[in-house]
Structures are given as structure tokens and as C-alpha cells.
Amino acid sequence: MRPNDLPLFPTLAVELVELIADHADSQSLLALRLVCRDLQKKTFHHFARRFFSSIKTDLSEESLVRIDALSQNAALRPYVHGLAFMLQNGVGRGLIWDRHPWGPLSAPLEVDEIRRLRDNLVKYLTNCRSFYIFCRYPEGHPDMNHVTVTDAVAVFFALVVDARLPVSSFHLIYANKHSRTLIMDMRRIPKMLYRQPQFKIVWSNLQKLSLEQYLTLDNFGFLLELVLSAPNLTTLLLNLGSQDLACEFMHELAETAAFPKLQELALFRTSIRVSDLMRILDGLRENLTALTLYHVSLPDNNWAAVLKHLSQGFTALKTISLYYLWATEPTKELLSFPDIHKSPTLSDMPDRSLHTFYSEDPKSPSVLGIEYSGTKMSQILSLLQNTALPT
């Protein structure tokens, strides 16, 4: 647009202005809104959706005051769909917290700012039903005079259980930038939280659940109940750490869980036996549309059986992502697909969308991962089965 055209810009139809705003980066959108009031009105929807769809708190007094002010804005508050607990730089500053001698915060809802957050979620932020808790650094074991990320987890559950919020999405992500799972301090979580009837009511609404947490004997039962108490899940992501305890966790899921509505399953850095993986997949046979396996280990070393199993009867499956598949017995070996591009099957798939990912060794590159989306899933899985080799 030429400078001489700028006076005409505010007169454009709302639809054209929204199209331009949709393609503008954040700084350009803010600059556009400063031109005049007409453009502020015509770009309000994109502005609110981009900057207020997810709001953040570190449970500090300052951040909670900002959320309180936002909740009073009748125009902006319907756009808020997610609340993220971003806790890298400390937790709960400016507030006074009481704690039981045995660990958990004694009465988080008696803190005025926390009680106001609960009320705002109930009365005003009525579209905010997705929640995210991020821990990007090891919590360690600080003394109980400090408020930590795990305390924030306890505050979250106190909020939603007391208010009986119909939580639709929950993401508990204890992982750093290298995707290494970290560990909660379970002393700070109320015991038997998941046995409360109010918790069962709240959690039965859950549709999307992500748990990235290194399994220990302390957190095993808590994390397992978060999954088992969510029978209406459509999306489940688990990142548990590739150790024997993860195998036990997945075995308990295979034996106990039922997910009649689950459509997307993603396992990251997790260990699972072939029989348990097949049992879980069998329970998802009719509805599973997307499967991701990333750094998954099979102790009993039979990826061919898994690929064959997936190629038979999973009619809804449209997307697979397989990276760094490990077999750990009798020796630890990584699955590769060295001859996949030589197969004539690929040339017969006009709708194919197959992407391959190679090892980082330039001297002997090998295909260690694939992504595929399309209608020829059984053929692709059969091809993977026939070309898979340990490295």
C-alpha cells in the first residue's frame, strides 16, 4: 500500500481489514491499531484472539491483580480460553501462604487473591477451561518456607475442585528445553486428592490431558489417577521417562483404563511392553485417528508385531508419527527404515504425505523416523514393517 492510500485504509470493509490483520505479525497488528479508532474497532477480534486467548500467572499478587482487571472487561474476557501457570521466576510472590506441618498449603482459598481468581473463573472467565502448568527447572527439595511449582499444582486443584469447574484441557509439563522430564515434590500435594467426589465430577469433563513427568514411586499413584479419572478423554499425551516404572504405569493403564472416545494418543520417552501397547491400541481401534510414538522403548523387542497390528483394522487412523523407536532386549537397538524409499509402493500413492527423518551422522544417514497423513495407512504400515531394521 502506497503512503497516499493510507487515508483510505480505515474505510475498507471489515472483512478486508480482518484479512490483513490475520496475516500481520504481532507488532504490525499493534501498529495498525494505533492508526485510528475505526481500525481499532475493525481489528479488535484479531487483537483479542491473539493476545488474550491464553493468559498467564505465576501466582504472584501482581499477576493475579492483572487477571482480576481483565475479568472485569466485558469485551475481552470471552476471548480467554486458557490459563497458564508460568512459574520460571518464582511462585506466589507478594502473598502470605500458610502450610500444614506435613507439607501441603493449608488453605489456599483463604488467600484473598486466590479466592478472587476462583470467583472470576466461575462468573466472568466462563470460556477459560484449559489449564497449563509449566515447570522448566528442577524443583529440588527446598525447605517448606518457599512456595514452589508443585504448590501451584495444589492451588490449581483446590481452585477447580472447590468451584467444580468443568475443566476441558489440562497440561502438566515438568520438562526443560531438552525435553527431559523433571520430578514433582509430592510432599506438597494433598493426599488422596483424587478420592474426593468433587474431583471425580470435575475430572469427568476432561477431554485433553498431557502429563510430562518423570515417574517415581511417590508420584506414580497420583499421575495414574489423573488418567484413570478422565473417562471422556479425546487426546492423551504421556511423557514418563524410559524406565521400568514407566512399563508398570503403562501396564496398569492397559489393565484398567477404558477410553471409548480417545482419538489422539501420543507417547514420548516412555517404555511399554508389546502386549500392553497392543491392548491399549485395541481399546482405541474404532476411534483412533492420530498416533505418535517418540523415543518409545519396547523391552520385549517386537516392533514388527506392533506395526503389523496397527495395519489391521484401525480404519479411523489417518496420521502416524514414529521417531526413535527402541528395542532394549537383549541389547539396546534403535529401529531404522533404510530401504523405505526404494519401495515401489510409494510411487503408487498419489495422495501420499510421507516425511522421513534421518540420523545426524552425515557419513551413514539412516531413516530413524517417519510421519504420514493420508488414506493409505495400512500400506504404509506394512511397508514400515517390511523395511524396519535394528541399528
N, C-alpha and C positions, 0 to 999 in steps of 0.2 A: 504494500500500500504506500502511495506517494504522500509526502507531507501535506500537499494540497487537499488530499482526500480525508484527512483526519476530522475536519468538522462534520463530514457526512457519516462518520463511523457510528456515532450514537443513534443515528436514525435507522440503522439496519434492523431488520426483523429480529425478534428474539431468537428464532431458530438459527439464524446465521451467526449471531453473536455467540450462542451456546456452542455451535460447531467450532468456531475459532477458539473459544475458551477451552474446549475439550482437548485441543491439540497444543495449547500453550503450556510451557513449563510453569512451575510454581511462581518464580519471580516475575515472569511475564504476565501471569494472571493477576498478581497483586498490583503490578504497574498499570495494567488495563483498568482495574477497578478505581484507580486514582484519577482517571481522566475526567469523569463527571458522574453525577448521581444516576443518570439514565443507565450508564454502563454498570454501575454498582448493582442496580436492580436486575439488569438482564444477565449478569454473571453470578448472581447470588447463589443459585442452585449448585453450580460447579465449585464455587468458593467453599460453600458449607460442606459439600460432599467430600472435597479434597482435604480440607484442614480439620474437620470436626467429626468425621466418621468414626475415628478412634481417638480417645483422649487418654492422657497419661497421669499417673500419680506415683509418688514414692512414699505415700502416706505421711508426708510432711504437712505441717499446718498450712504452709504456703500453697502447696498444690491442691489441697482439699478446699481451700478458700476459692481458688480459681474454678474448680468444678462446681462449687455451690453457685458462683456467679453465672456460670454457663447454664446451669439448670434453670435459672430464672429467666433466661432468654427464650421466649416462646417461639421465635423464628428459627433459632439454631438447634435447640435441644432435640427435635425429631430426627436430626441427621446423625445423632450419636448412636452408634450400634455396638461399639466395643470399648471396654475399659482395660487398659494395660497397666500393670504394676511394673514400672521400670525402676529397678532398685540397685543400679550400679554404684551410686554415690552415697549410700547410707539410707536408712529407713526410719521413718517416724520422727523426724526432727521437729522440735518445737511443741511436741505433745508429751503429756505425762501418762505413762503406762504403768499399770500395776500387774504383778505377776504372782502366780501361785508358787509356793516353795518348791514344788516338784517340777516346775518348768513352764507350762503354758501361761500366756497372758490371762489374767483372772477375769476381766470383764471389759473386753474391747468396746462393746457397745455402750458402755457408760462414759466413754470419751465423747465429748460433745460433737467434735468434727466427724467422728466415725458414725455416730448416730444420725447426723445430718446427711452424710453420704448415703446411708441406708434409706432414709426418707426420700431423698432426691431420686434414687433408683426406682423406688416404688411409685412416686407421684408424678415425676417430671421426665426422667430419662427412661421412658417406658419402652423405647426401642433398643436400649442398651442391655443386651442379653448374652453377649460374647465377652469372655474374660481371659486375659493373658497374664501369666506371672513369669517373669524372666529372671533368672539368676545366671550371671555371666562370670562369676568368680567363685573359687572355693570358699564356702562359709566357714570352714574350720570349726572350732569349738570355743567361741568367745564366752566370756562369763555372762551370766544371766542379767547383768545390768544393761546390756546392749540389746536393741531391737534388730532382728535380722530378717532375711528374706523368708525363712520358714515361719517366723512370727507373722509375716504378711499373708502367708498361705492360711494360717489360722484365722486371721482377721477376715479374709475373703469368705471362708466357710461360715464364720459367725454371722456375717452380713447376709449372705444369701439364704442360709437356713432360717434365721430369725424372720426375714422378710418373705420367705417362701417364694423367692424369685424363680420363675421358670427359665433357668439357665439353658441356653441352646448350644453354647460352644464354650469349651474350657481347654486351655493350653497351659500346661505346667512344664516349663522349659528350663531345666537346670543343665546348661551346656555352654561352653565357651566358644570362641570363634573357630577353634579347631574341631568343633563338633564332639568334644569329649564330654561325656556325661559326668555330672557332679552329684553330690550327695546332700540330702536334706538332714537337718538336725531334728530328729524325731522327738526329742525331749520337749519341743515347743508346740507339738500338735496335740490337742486334747485326745485322750484315749477313748476308743470306741465311738469316735465321731460318726462313723458310718452306720452305727446301730440305732441312731436316733430316727424315729419315724419321720420327722420333718425333713431330714436329709434324704431319705428314700423318695419322698414326694418331689423334692426339688430336682434330684438327680435323674428321676424317671423321664424328665423332659429333654435330657441332654441328647443332642444329635451328633455333635462333633467333639472328639476327645483326642488330645495329644499329650503323651507323657514321655518326657525325655529326662530320665533319672537313673543314675547308677544304682542297681539293686543291692540292698544289704538285707541282713536278717531283720533289722529294725524297721525298714520301710516296706518290706515285702507285703505284709497283710494290708497295709493302708492303700498301696497302689493297686493291689489286686481288687480290693473292694471298690475302688473308683471305677474300675472297668466292669465288674460284675453287677454293680448297682445301676448301670446305664443300659437297659434292655432295648432302647429305641435308637441306638447309635446308627448313623448312616456312614460316618467316617471315623476310623480309628488309626492312630499313629502311635507306635511304641518304639522307644529307643532306650534299651535297658542295660546295655553292656553285654559283651560276648563272654559270658562265664557260665559255670554250671548252674548258678542260681537263676539265671535267665531261662535256662532249659526247664527248670522246675516251675517257674512262673508260667511259661507257655504251656506246660503240661496241665497245670491247674485250669488255665483258660480252655484248653481242648476238652477237658473232662467236665467242666462246669458251665461254661458260658454258652449262651444262645443269642445270636444276633440276627433275628429274622429280617431286619431292614438294612443291614450293613451293605453298602455299595462300594466303599473305598477302604482298602486295607494297606497300610504301609508299615513295614518292619525295618528298623535301622539299627545297626550294630547290636544284633540280638542273636542268641543261639537257640536253636529249636530242633527237636528230633523229627525225622521224616514222618513218623506215624502221627505225631501231634500236629504238624503242619497240614498234613492231608485231612485230618479230622476237622480242623478249623475251616479249611477250604471247603470241605464237603458241606458244612453247615451254611456256607455262603453261596453255594452253587447257583441258585436261581437268580440272585440279585447282584453278585459281584461284577462291577464294571471296570474297576481300576485296581491293579496290584503293583506295589513297589516293594522290592527286596534289595536292601543296600547294606553291604557288609554283614550279611547274614551267614551264620555258620551252621552246618549240619554235622553234628558229631558222628552220625552213622553213615555219612558219605554216600548219598544216593540222590544226587540232583537229577539224574536221568529219570528216575521214577517220579519225581515231583513234576518235571516238565511234561512227561507223558500224561500224568494225572490231570494237569491243567488243560491239556489239549482235548480232553474228552468230556463233553457235556457242560462246559461253562459258557453257555450260549450268550450270556449278557456281557461277558468280558470283552472290553474294547481297547483297553490301554494296559500295557505292562512296562515296567521299568526295572531292569535287573542289573545290578552293579556289584562287583566284588563278592561273588558267591564262594564261600569257603567250605571245604570238607576238612575235618580235623582228625579223622582216624583212618588208617593207622598213623599217617603223618599229615601235617597241615599243608593243604594244597589249595590253590586258587583256580577256579574254573575259568576257562577261556574258550573262545569260539574262533579258532584260527582260520577255518576254511569257510566261514559263513558267506563271504562274498563270491565264492566260487560256485555256489549252488545255482543251478538254472531255475530253481523255484522262484527266486526274487524277480527275475525278468518277466514272469507270468503274472505279476501282481500289479495291475495298473493303479490300484488305489493305495499302494504300499506307502508307509511312512515309517521307515526303519532307520534309526540312527545308531551308529556304533561308537563306542568309546574305547580308546586304546591305552595301553600301559605307557608309562612315562619313559621307558627305556628306548632311546632312539635307535639302538643297534638291533633290537629284536622286538619291534612293536607287536603287540598281541591284543586282540579284541577281548576286553575284560568286562564290557557292559553293553547293553542294548536298550533302546526304547522303541516301542512300536505302538501305534494307534491305527486301528483300521478294522476291516471286516474279515480279514484272513487270519484270525488269531490262531486257529488250530494248526494251520500250515506253518506259521512262524514258529510256534512252539515245537512242532515236530522237527523243523529244521534245526532249532537250537539243540534239541535232544540228540540229533544225529551228528552235530558238529562239535559238541562240548568235549573238551579235553582238560585234564588237570595240568597245572603248570608248577 
